Amino acid sequence: MSKIYYLSTCNTCMRIIDELNLPQDFELQDIKNDPLTPDQIEKMRALTDSYESLFSKRARLYKELDLKNKTLSEDDYKDYILEHYTFLKRPVILYNDQIFIGNAKKTVEAAKQAIHE
């Protein structure tokens, strides 16, 4: 599966997608207009170590809900991500049973290398 979960209103996501120079068979899903399903989040989780690794602690809602002062379980992370798209660390790139989460330069470079091997 070759897919990117992103936000079309996020300049960083759009820059990364352009930078990746994606092959035609990549599917793009704007998570604001086409929300994540429980099945999709399960597939992402299967490729990483936790729901927490998919969770964005930079989200404005994270601060507004004062979540940093709460103890969150794996189910909490999953529920928050499914409840509101802003909690997914973006972009999430799925390629050949590999997952690349977030916009760190190292992550983007690793995704680019994997895609263009």
N, CA and C of each residue as an Amber inpcrd file, in Angstrom:
protein
   351
   0.8370000  -1.1860000   0.0000000   0.0000000   0.0000000   0.0000000
   0.8790000   1.2450000   0.0000000   0.5270000   2.1890000  -0.8500000
   1.2380000   3.4570000  -0.9270000   0.2270000   4.5690000  -0.6790000
   0.3230000   5.1760000   0.5050000  -0.6920000   6.1520000   0.8780000
  -0.0930000   7.2130000   1.7850000  -0.6370000   8.4300000   1.6660000
  -0.2400000   9.5120000   2.5610000  -1.4930000  10.0960000   3.1850000
  -1.4800000  10.1630000   4.5110000  -2.5230000  10.8510000   5.2600000
  -1.9590000  12.2300000   5.5670000  -2.6850000  13.2610000   5.1480000
  -2.1540000  14.6140000   5.2660000  -3.2980000  15.6010000   5.4580000
  -2.9510000  16.8650000   5.5640000  -3.9120000  17.9450000   5.6880000
  -3.6290000  18.9250000   4.5540000  -4.6030000  19.1540000   3.6910000
  -4.3820000  20.0280000   2.5290000  -4.1690000  21.4810000   2.9360000
  -4.5990000  21.8470000   4.1240000  -4.4060000  23.2230000   4.6030000
  -3.0710000  23.4050000   5.3170000  -2.2900000  22.3410000   5.4020000
  -0.9910000  22.3940000   6.0840000   0.1130000  22.6040000   5.0470000
   0.7470000  23.7700000   5.1020000   1.8140000  24.0800000   4.1490000
   2.9570000  23.0790000   4.2380000   3.2750000  22.6260000   5.4420000
   4.3640000  21.6610000   5.6230000   4.0350000  20.3420000   4.9300000
   2.8060000  19.8560000   5.1190000   2.3920000  18.6110000   4.4510000
   2.4890000  18.7660000   2.9400000   2.0190000  19.8760000   2.4230000
   2.0180000  20.0810000   0.9720000   3.4540000  20.1730000   0.4320000
   4.3340000  20.8340000   1.1770000   5.7390000  20.9430000   0.7710000
   6.3760000  19.5530000   0.7320000   6.1130000  18.7490000   1.7540000
   6.6800000  17.4000000   1.8240000   6.1690000  16.5380000   0.6680000
   4.8870000  16.6110000   0.3710000   4.3250000  15.8340000  -0.7390000
   5.0080000  16.2260000  -2.0420000   5.1880000  17.5230000  -2.2540000
   5.8970000  17.9830000  -3.4610000   7.3330000  17.4660000  -3.4810000
   7.9840000  17.5500000  -2.3380000   9.3940000  17.1540000  -2.2090000
   9.5880000  15.6530000  -2.4690000   8.5840000  14.8510000  -2.1250000
   8.7030000  13.3930000  -2.2700000   8.6650000  12.9400000  -3.7230000
   8.1190000  13.7820000  -4.6130000   8.0590000  13.4270000  -6.0310000
   7.4450000  12.0280000  -6.1920000   6.2120000  11.9120000  -5.7650000
   5.5370000  10.6130000  -5.6440000   5.2180000   9.9480000  -6.9750000
   5.3160000   8.6130000  -6.9960000   4.8590000   7.8580000  -8.1640000
   3.3340000   7.9990000  -8.2990000   2.8130000   7.6970000  -9.4710000
   1.3840000   7.8470000  -9.7690000   0.4740000   7.0140000  -8.8580000
   0.9650000   5.8560000  -8.3840000   0.0950000   4.9410000  -7.6480000
  -0.1220000   5.3260000  -6.1850000   0.4350000   6.4350000  -5.7370000
   0.2330000   6.8660000  -4.3560000  -1.1750000   7.4160000  -4.1720000
  -1.8190000   6.9970000  -3.0940000  -3.1310000   7.5160000  -2.7510000
  -2.9400000   8.6010000  -1.6930000  -3.6290000   9.7140000  -1.8590000
  -3.5580000  10.8070000  -0.8890000  -4.9070000  10.9230000  -0.2000000
  -4.8800000  11.0390000   1.1320000  -6.1290000  11.2060000   1.8830000
  -6.0180000  12.4340000   2.7660000  -6.8060000  13.4480000   2.4350000
  -6.8860000  14.6590000   3.2470000  -7.7750000  14.3300000   4.4470000
  -7.1700000  14.2380000   5.6190000  -7.8950000  13.7350000   6.7920000
  -8.9410000  14.7050000   7.3340000  -8.9090000  15.9410000   6.8680000
  -9.9500000  16.8900000   7.2790000 -11.2290000  16.6330000   6.4880000
 -11.0980000  16.3880000   5.1970000 -12.2530000  16.1590000   4.3280000
 -12.6840000  14.7030000   4.2780000 -11.7620000  13.8080000   4.5870000
 -12.0240000  12.3710000   4.5440000 -11.4390000  11.7630000   5.8320000
 -12.1880000  11.8520000   6.9440000 -11.6460000  11.4490000   8.2520000
 -11.1610000  10.0000000   8.3030000 -10.2150000   9.7790000   9.2050000
  -9.6780000   8.4370000   9.4400000 -10.7620000   7.5050000   9.9470000
 -10.6460000   6.2540000   9.5660000 -11.5640000   5.2280000  10.0730000
 -10.8230000   4.4170000  11.1390000 -11.5580000   3.7290000  12.0040000
 -10.8950000   2.8650000  12.9860000  -9.9870000   1.8330000  12.3090000
 -10.3960000   1.3020000  11.1660000  -9.5820000   0.3260000  10.4370000
  -8.2630000   0.9490000   9.9720000  -8.3160000   2.1710000   9.4800000
  -7.0990000   2.8450000   9.0210000  -6.1210000   3.0790000  10.1720000
  -6.6270000   3.5150000  11.2970000  -5.7380000   3.7790000  12.4420000
  -5.1470000   2.4710000  12.9680000  -5.9260000   1.3850000  12.8890000
  -5.4230000   0.0650000  13.2930000  -4.2710000  -0.3750000  12.3860000
  -4.4150000  -0.1340000  11.0830000  -3.3590000  -0.5030000  10.1360000
  -2.0900000   0.3070000  10.4020000  -2.2560000   1.5870000  10.7190000
  -1.0870000   2.4190000  11.0560000  -0.4230000   1.8930000  12.3200000
  -1.2460000   1.5800000  13.3090000  -0.7290000   1.1060000  14.5980000
   0.0410000  -0.1930000  14.4400000  -0.3920000  -1.0340000  13.5370000
   0.2750000  -2.3190000  13.3120000   1.6980000  -2.1240000  12.7840000
   1.9710000  -0.9690000  12.1780000   3.2920000  -0.7010000  11.6110000
   4.2090000   0.1040000  12.5330000   3.6960000   0.4980000  13.6870000
   4.5010000   1.2920000  14.6180000   4.3680000   0.7260000  16.0260000
   5.0280000   1.3500000  16.9740000   5.0840000   0.7760000  18.3200000
   3.9370000   1.1820000  19.2440000   3.1920000   2.2470000  18.9040000
   2.1260000   2.6950000  19.7980000   1.2330000   3.7160000  19.0970000
   0.0490000   3.9280000  19.6640000  -0.8020000   5.0160000  19.1870000
  -0.1670000   6.3560000  19.5480000   0.5530000   6.3780000  20.6400000
   1.1990000   7.6200000  21.0560000   2.1620000   8.1250000  19.9840000
   2.8300000   7.2200000  19.2770000   3.7700000   7.6420000  18.2280000
   3.0420000   8.2910000  17.0470000   1.7440000   8.0500000  16.9170000
   0.9350000   8.6650000  15.8610000   0.2830000   9.9710000  16.3200000
   0.4230000  10.2840000  17.5930000  -0.2910000  11.3880000  18.2220000
   0.5470000  12.6580000  18.2130000  -0.0730000  13.7550000  17.8150000
   0.6220000  15.0390000  17.7850000   0.4120000  15.8010000  19.0910000
   1.5070000  16.0100000  19.7940000   1.4390000  16.8040000  21.0240000
   1.6310000  18.2930000  20.7280000   1.7420000  18.6350000  19.4500000
   1.8430000  20.0320000  19.0310000   0.4840000  20.6290000  18.6900000
  -0.5270000  19.7840000  18.6370000  -1.8590000  20.2490000  18.2510000
  -2.3770000  21.2890000  19.2430000  -3.0360000  22.2970000  18.7060000
  -3.5930000  23.3580000  19.5550000  -4.5720000  22.7690000  20.5730000
  -5.3810000  21.8000000  20.1470000  -6.3420000  21.1700000  21.0580000
  -5.6540000  20.4540000  22.2160000  -4.4550000  19.9520000  21.9740000
  -3.6860000  19.2860000  23.0400000  -3.4680000  20.2600000  24.1920000
  -3.1120000  21.4800000  23.8420000  -2.8940000  22.5140000  24.8620000
  -4.2200000  22.9830000  25.4550000  -5.2060000  23.2070000  24.5890000
  -6.5130000  23.6940000  25.0470000  -7.1840000  22.7290000  26.0100000
  -7.0430000  21.4410000  25.7660000  -7.6600000  20.4290000  26.6320000
  -6.7570000  20.0640000  27.8140000  -5.5850000  20.7040000  27.8690000
  -4.6110000  20.4820000  28.9420000  -4.2510000  18.9950000  29.0820000
  -4.0610000  18.3430000  27.9440000  -3.7890000  16.8990000  27.9490000
  -2.4060000  16.5640000  28.4900000  -1.4730000  17.5240000  28.4470000
  -0.1260000  17.2260000  28.9490000  -0.1370000  16.9560000  30.4550000
  -1.1600000  17.4240000  31.1320000  -1.2710000  17.2060000  32.5760000
  -2.1800000  16.0370000  32.9180000  -2.5100000  15.2430000  31.9090000
  -3.3360000  14.0520000  32.1280000  -2.5300000  12.8290000  31.7270000
  -2.8240000  11.7250000  32.3480000  -2.1810000  10.4690000  31.9830000
  -3.0610000   9.7940000  30.9390000  -2.5290000   9.6870000  29.7380000
  -3.3090000   9.1150000  28.6440000  -2.8940000   7.6700000  28.3810000
  -3.8870000   6.8250000  28.1520000  -3.6300000   5.4220000  27.8100000
  -3.5370000   5.2950000  26.2950000  -3.1350000   4.1380000  25.8200000
  -3.0980000   3.8870000  24.3790000  -4.4850000   4.0770000  23.7680000
  -5.5240000   3.6160000  24.4700000  -6.8910000   3.7960000  23.9730000
  -7.2610000   5.2710000  23.8970000  -6.7900000   6.0670000  24.8740000
  -7.0480000   7.5120000  24.8440000  -6.4290000   8.1390000  23.6000000
  -5.1580000   7.7910000  23.3220000  -4.4980000   8.3410000  22.1350000
  -5.2800000   7.9860000  20.8730000  -5.6710000   6.7260000  20.7670000
  -6.4340000   6.2640000  19.6100000  -7.7460000   7.0400000  19.4860000
  -8.4680000   7.1530000  20.5940000  -9.7640000   7.8460000  20.5800000
  -9.6250000   9.3080000  20.1880000  -8.6170000   9.9880000  20.7160000
  -8.4090000  11.4000000  20.3620000  -8.0860000  11.5460000  18.8800000
  -7.2510000  10.6640000  18.3470000  -6.9090000  10.7330000  16.9150000
  -8.1600000  10.5190000  16.0610000  -8.9920000   9.5740000  16.4420000
 -10.2140000   9.3100000  15.6850000 -11.2430000  10.4310000  15.8600000
 -11.2240000  11.0640000  17.0220000 -12.1820000  12.1220000  17.3280000
 -11.8990000  13.3960000  16.5330000 -10.6180000  13.7480000  16.3870000
 -10.2870000  14.9990000  15.6970000  -8.9840000  14.8510000  14.9180000
  -9.0430000  15.1840000  13.6400000  -7.8900000  15.0150000  12.7440000
  -6.6270000  15.7150000  13.2160000  -6.7720000  16.7810000  13.9880000
  -5.5990000  17.5490000  14.4060000  -4.6510000  16.7490000  15.2930000
  -5.1400000  15.6720000  15.8820000  -4.3030000  14.8740000  16.7780000
  -3.3970000  13.8740000  16.0520000  -3.5780000  13.7030000  14.7450000
  -2.6840000  12.8100000  14.0050000  -1.4150000  13.5760000  13.6410000
  -0.2780000  13.0130000  13.9970000   1.0020000  13.6100000  13.6090000
   1.1200000  13.4670000  12.1000000   1.3210000  14.5840000  11.4110000
   1.2570000  14.5790000   9.9510000   2.5750000  14.9750000   9.3190000
   2.7330000  14.5300000   8.0630000   1.9620000  13.5120000   7.3520000
   2.3260000  12.1110000   7.8330000   1.4530000  11.1680000   7.5510000
   1.7600000   9.7530000   7.7720000   1.8720000   9.1240000   6.3870000
   3.0390000   8.5520000   6.1230000   3.3160000   7.9580000   4.8230000
   3.4150000   6.4490000   4.9910000   2.5840000   5.7230000   4.2660000
   2.6350000   4.2610000   4.2640000   3.1970000   3.8300000   2.9130000
   4.2350000   3.0120000   2.9660000   4.8400000   2.5450000   1.7210000
   5.4740000   1.1730000   1.9540000   5.0280000   0.1810000   1.1900000
   5.5810000  -1.1800000   1.2860000   5.7210000  -1.6840000   2.7210000
   4.6510000  -1.6380000   3.4740000   4.6360000  -2.1010000   4.8670000
   5.5960000  -1.3390000   5.7690000   5.9480000  -0.1260000   5.3910000
   6.7340000   0.7650000   6.2360000   5.8690000   1.9780000   6.5420000
   6.1410000   2.5960000   7.6900000   5.4060000   3.8010000   8.0570000
   6.4080000   4.8950000   8.4090000   6.1010000   6.0930000   7.9490000
   6.9160000   7.2750000   8.2320000   5.9620000   8.3090000   8.8100000
   6.2260000   8.7230000  10.0510000   5.2830000   9.5690000  10.7740000
   5.9020000  10.9270000  11.0600000   5.2020000  11.9780000  10.6230000
   5.6090000  13.3280000  10.9740000   6.4840000  13.9940000   9.9360000
   6.9080000  15.2140000  10.2750000   7.6020000  16.0440000   9.3060000
   9.0690000  16.3030000   9.6330000   9.6300000  15.5090000  10.5440000
  11.0520000  15.6690000  10.8600000  11.8710000  15.4080000   9.5970000
  12.9000000  16.1920000   9.4090000  13.7280000  16.0860000   8.2050000
  14.2310000  14.6530000   7.9900000  14.6670000  13.9990000   9.0720000
  15.1780000  12.6290000   9.0050000  14.0850000  11.6590000   8.5240000
  12.8730000  11.8570000   9.0020000  11.7410000  11.0100000   8.6210000
  11.4080000  11.1860000   7.1420000  11.3760000  12.4380000   6.7050000
  11.0680000  12.7290000   5.3010000  12.1450000  12.1560000   4.3870000
  13.3960000  12.3000000   4.7730000  14.5070000  11.7540000   3.9730000
  14.4190000  10.2250000   3.8860000  14.0690000   9.5780000   5.0080000
  13.9410000   8.1200000   5.0120000  12.7990000   7.6810000   4.0870000
  11.6940000   8.4140000   4.1180000  10.5560000   8.1050000   3.2430000
  10.9570000   8.2890000   1.7810000  11.6300000   9.3870000   1.4890000
  12.0580000   9.6730000   0.1240000  12.9860000   8.5610000  -0.3910000
  13.8920000   8.1340000   0.4520000  14.8360000   7.0790000   0.0710000
  14.0940000   5.7710000  -0.2030000  13.1610000   5.4160000   0.6740000
  12.3970000   4.1760000   0.5020000  11.5710000   4.1930000  -0.7880000
  10.9430000   5.3180000  -1.0620000  10.0690000   5.4400000  -2.2260000
  10.8550000   5.3760000  -3.5260000  12.0640000   5.9130000  -3.5180000
  12.8280000   6.0140000  -4.7640000  13.9900000   5.0400000  -4.8580000
  13.9370000   3.9430000  -4.0900000  14.9870000   2.9180000  -4.1550000
  14.9550000   2.2040000  -5.4800000
